[in-house]
Amino acid sequence: MNYVVIHHMLQKDLTEEMMQPHVEYLKELFDKGKLIITGPFLDEKRGGMFVIDVESEDELMDIVNNDPAIKNGISKSEVRPYKIVFRDNK
């Protein structure tokens, strides 16, 4: 099942160093085939989102709760089920 995970930033003035563990975590998920798409929002609210493919809600929550951005209090997450209708497989 697919879910959208939206990250709402809790801290301002974040550095690349602070975000690096989160980026590396997402890269690991991508390499495992779990992460479908990810990226930051470009407006003033900041934050970001990703779409993930998991087998269960338990797996989903394990992934979300182990994200370094969540664990380190940098962001909080909003999780919603998501259905992919069209997908570009280039």
Number of C-alpha atoms within 10 A of each C-alpha: 13 20 20 20 21 20 22 18 18 13 9 8 6 11 8 9 8 14 13 13 15 19 17 13 16 21 15 13 16 15 10 9 12 19 19 15 12 18 12 12 14 9 7 6 9 12 19 17 18 17 22 22 17 17 10 11 13 10 12 19 13 11 16 19 14 13 19 20 23 18 13 13 11 19 18 18 19 11 16 12 12 14 11 9 5 6 7 4 4 3
